[in-house]
Amino acid sequence: MDNKTISCPFCFTQSPHGVRICKGCHAKVAYGESPVTVAFLFQFVALALAWLVFSLTGSTPVSVIT
């Protein structure tokens, strides 16, 4: 039998995988996407929206003053 545990990022207490609240510090335990993955997804969506706005308006993203 595989006994999986997780380590709390705040107090480093080992808890069984699947808990919602840390046994040590009572912090909320979240499962799912890592913050890095969410940040890259947000950046991709922001760049796609910027491209869409610039292509629909016909303007350029950088204005050059001469």
KELORO-795720 format. One record per atom (N, C-alpha, C, O): x, z, y; atom name. Coordinates in Angstrom, 3 decimals. Layout:
BEGIN
         px         pz         py   atom
          X          Z          Y     CA
...
% end
This chain:
BEGIN
         px         pz         py   atom
      0.843      0.000     -1.180      N
      0.000      0.000      0.000     CA
      0.888      0.000      1.243      C
      1.852      0.761      1.326      O
      0.560     -0.846      2.191      N
      1.333     -0.975      3.422     CA
      0.764     -0.034      4.477      C
     -0.395     -0.169      4.870      O
      1.566      0.912      4.936      N
      1.127      1.913      5.901     CA
      1.674      1.535      7.274      C
      2.802      1.903      7.602      O
      0.900      0.803      8.089      N
      1.365      0.330      9.390     CA
      1.098      1.373     10.464      C
      0.032      1.986     10.509      O
      2.094      1.560     11.330      N
      1.936      2.469     12.463     CA
      2.336      1.737     13.735      C
      3.032      0.722     13.698      O
      1.885      2.272     14.853      N
      2.281      1.762     16.158     CA
      2.937      2.893     16.931      C
      2.707      4.071     16.656      O
      3.752      2.517     17.897      N
      4.416      3.501     18.746     CA
      3.809      3.412     20.141      C
      3.740      2.330     20.724      O
      3.374      4.543     20.672      N
      2.784      4.583     22.011     CA
      3.860      4.217     23.045      C
      4.957      4.773     22.996      O
      3.573      3.298     23.976      N
      4.572      2.935     24.981     CA
      4.812      4.024     26.023      C
      5.771      3.940     26.791      O
      3.962      5.036     26.060      N
      4.097      6.100     27.051     CA
      4.833      7.319     26.507      C
      5.758      7.824     27.143      O
      4.418      7.798     25.317      N
      5.020      9.022     24.773     CA
      5.782      8.778     23.467      C
      6.400      9.701     22.937      O
      5.745      7.546     22.941      N
      6.458      7.135     21.725     CA
      5.998      7.858     20.465      C
      6.745      7.922     19.489      O
      4.792      8.400     20.467      N
      4.223      9.029     19.280     CA
      3.790      7.945     18.302      C
      3.199      6.944     18.709      O
      4.077      8.134     17.020      N
      3.643      7.203     15.983     CA
      2.192      7.498     15.617      C
      1.839      8.640     15.324      O
      1.355      6.467     15.636      N
     -0.059      6.593     15.285     CA
     -0.405      5.488     14.296      C
      0.250      4.445     14.291      O
     -1.416      5.692     13.460      N
     -1.825      4.631     12.536     CA
     -2.345      3.410     13.293      C
     -3.010      3.541     14.320      O
     -2.036      2.230     12.777      N
     -2.504      0.990     13.403     CA
     -4.030      0.962     13.404      C
     -4.666      1.226     12.384      O
     -4.607      0.641     14.554      N
     -6.058      0.567     14.677     CA
     -6.654      1.662     15.538      C
     -7.838      1.608     15.872      O
     -5.845      2.667     15.909      N
     -6.389      3.737     16.749     CA
     -6.681      3.192     18.142      C
     -6.035      2.245     18.590      O
     -7.638      3.779     18.815      N
     -7.998      3.375     20.181     CA
     -7.377      4.306     21.222      C
     -7.167      3.906     22.367      O
     -7.083      5.546     20.826      N
     -6.512      6.554     21.720     CA
     -5.268      7.137     21.047      C
     -5.299      7.460     19.859      O
     -4.170      7.272     21.807      N
     -2.937      7.851     21.276     CA
     -3.167      9.313     20.910      C
     -3.814     10.052     21.652      O
     -2.630      9.726     19.755      N
     -2.771     11.120     19.322     CA
     -1.919     12.063     20.163      C
     -2.233     13.248     20.274      O
     -0.839     11.546     20.759      N
      0.070     12.402     21.514     CA
     -0.348     12.636     22.954      C
     -0.511     13.778     23.381      O
     -0.522     11.546     23.708      N
     -0.797     11.688     25.147     CA
     -2.218     11.276     25.522      C
     -2.591     11.366     26.692      O
     -3.008     10.832     24.569      N
     -4.405     10.428     24.769     CA
     -4.556      9.215     25.686      C
     -5.583      9.049     26.344      O
     -3.517      8.365     25.724      N
     -3.609      7.119     26.491     CA
     -4.398      6.093     25.687      C
     -4.424      6.141     24.457      O
     -5.036      5.173     26.387      N
     -5.793      4.110     25.722     CA
     -4.808      3.131     25.082      C
     -3.840      2.712     25.716      O
     -5.061      2.774     23.835      N
     -4.217      1.829     23.111     CA
     -4.932      0.484     23.097      C
     -6.058      0.380     22.612      O
     -4.273     -0.549     23.631      N
     -4.863     -1.888     23.690     CA
     -4.136     -2.809     22.719      C
     -2.911     -2.772     22.610      O
     -4.895     -3.624     22.023      N
     -4.346     -4.610     21.103     CA
     -4.673     -5.992     21.642      C
     -5.700     -6.178     22.295      O
     -3.818     -6.953     21.376      N
     -4.121     -8.323     21.794     CA
     -2.936     -8.984     22.443      C
     -1.797     -8.845     21.996      O
     -3.222     -9.713     23.515      N
     -2.205    -10.496     24.189     CA
     -1.172     -9.605     24.866      C
     -1.493     -8.550     25.414      O
      0.075    -10.058     24.812      N
      1.122     -9.338     25.521     CA
      1.066     -9.710     27.001      C
      0.565    -10.783     27.336      O
      1.557     -8.868     27.880      N
      1.527     -9.170     29.314     CA
      2.290    -10.450     29.667      C
      1.917    -11.150     30.609      O
      3.355    -10.760     28.921      N
      4.128    -11.969     29.203     CA
      3.287    -13.207     28.914      C
      3.312    -14.165     29.686      O
      2.551    -13.197     27.822      N
      1.694    -14.331     27.475     CA
      0.606    -14.526     28.523      C
      0.314    -15.655     28.915      O
      0.020    -13.451     28.966      N
     -1.026    -13.534     29.991     CA
     -0.442    -14.059     31.302      C
     -1.088    -14.854     31.984      O
      0.760    -13.630     31.662      N
      1.397    -14.093     32.898     CA
      1.673    -15.595     32.845      C
      1.432    -16.301     33.824      O
      2.174    -16.090     31.713      N
      2.418    -17.527     31.586     CA
      1.117    -18.320     31.639      C
      1.069    -19.389     32.247      O
      0.075    -17.813     31.017      N
     -1.218    -18.487     31.049     CA
     -1.758    -18.537     32.479      C
     -2.264    -19.572     32.913      O
     -1.655    -17.434     33.206      N
     -2.109    -17.387     34.595     CA
     -1.327    -18.380     35.450      C
     -1.914    -19.076     36.278      O
     -0.007    -18.453     35.259      N
      0.825    -19.371     36.026     CA
      0.444    -20.822     35.723      C
      0.372    -21.644     36.637      O
      0.201    -21.138     34.468      N
     -0.197    -22.497     34.092     CA
     -1.522    -22.884     34.747      C
     -1.658    -23.990     35.270      O
     -2.489    -21.985     34.720      N
     -3.799    -22.262     35.323     CA
     -3.662    -22.422     36.835      C
     -4.296    -23.302     37.418      O
     -2.853    -21.595     37.474      N
     -2.659    -21.691     38.924     CA
     -2.013    -23.024     39.304      C
     -2.422    -23.652     40.281      O
     -1.014    -23.458     38.542      N
     -0.376    -24.742     38.834     CA
     -1.334    -25.910     38.594      C
     -1.330    -26.883     39.349      O
     -2.146    -25.816     37.554      N
     -3.121    -26.876     37.286     CA
     -4.145    -26.964     38.413      C
     -4.509    -28.064     38.829      O
     -4.608    -25.829     38.908      N
     -5.559    -25.834     40.027     CA
     -4.921    -26.380     41.298      C
     -5.562    -27.122     42.041      O
     -3.670    -26.023     41.554      N
     -2.972    -26.539     42.732     CA
     -2.831    -28.055     42.645      C
     -3.054    -28.760     43.630      O
     -2.463    -28.555     41.471      N
     -2.340    -30.002     41.287     CA
     -3.685    -30.686     41.523      C
     -3.748    -31.735     42.165      O
     -4.755    -30.095     41.006      N
     -6.091    -30.669     41.173     CA
     -6.489    -30.724     42.648      C
     -7.018    -31.736     43.108      O
     -6.241    -29.661     43.381      N
     -6.588    -29.625     44.808     CA
     -5.785    -30.664     45.576      C
     -6.340    -31.388     46.402      O
     -4.490    -30.744     45.315      N
     -3.656    -31.697     46.046     CA
     -4.000    -33.141     45.700      C
     -3.937    -34.011     46.569      O
     -4.360    -33.410     44.454      N
     -4.705    -34.788     44.097     CA
     -6.082    -35.181     44.629      C
     -6.295    -36.346     44.962      O
     -7.013    -34.247     44.717      N
     -8.338    -34.572     45.254     CA
     -8.324    -34.740     46.773      C
     -9.079    -35.550     47.312      O
     -7.480    -33.987     47.461      N
     -7.436    -34.073     48.923     CA
     -6.461    -35.132     49.409      C
     -6.515    -35.526     50.574      O
     -5.582    -35.595     48.552      N
     -4.621    -36.618     48.954     CA
     -3.468    -36.071     49.763      C
     -2.680    -36.846     50.306      O
     -3.344    -34.771     49.859      N
     -2.244    -34.184     50.613     CA
     -1.067    -33.904     49.685      C
     -1.183    -33.971     48.461      O
      0.045    -33.593     50.292      N
      1.231    -33.261     49.507     CA
      1.435    -31.757     49.537      C
      1.042    -31.098     50.500      O
      2.040    -31.208     48.502      N
      2.216    -29.761     48.468     CA
      3.198    -29.230     49.502      C
      3.128    -28.061     49.881      O
      4.112    -30.081     49.961      N
      5.102    -29.638     50.943     CA
      4.992    -30.550     52.158      C
      5.058    -31.772     52.030      O
      4.826    -29.968     53.313      N
      4.780    -30.747     54.546     CA
      6.180    -30.828     55.131      C
      6.871    -29.817     55.251      O
      6.589    -32.017     55.488      N
      7.915    -32.217     56.060     CA
      7.744    -32.493     57.545      C
      7.045    -33.427     57.937      O
      8.383    -31.676     58.363      N
      8.316    -31.839     59.817     CA
      9.570    -32.573     60.260      C
     10.684    -32.099     60.036      O
      9.390    -33.737     60.894      N
     10.550    -34.504     61.370     CA
     10.470    -34.747     62.844      C
     11.361    -35.376     63.416      O
% end
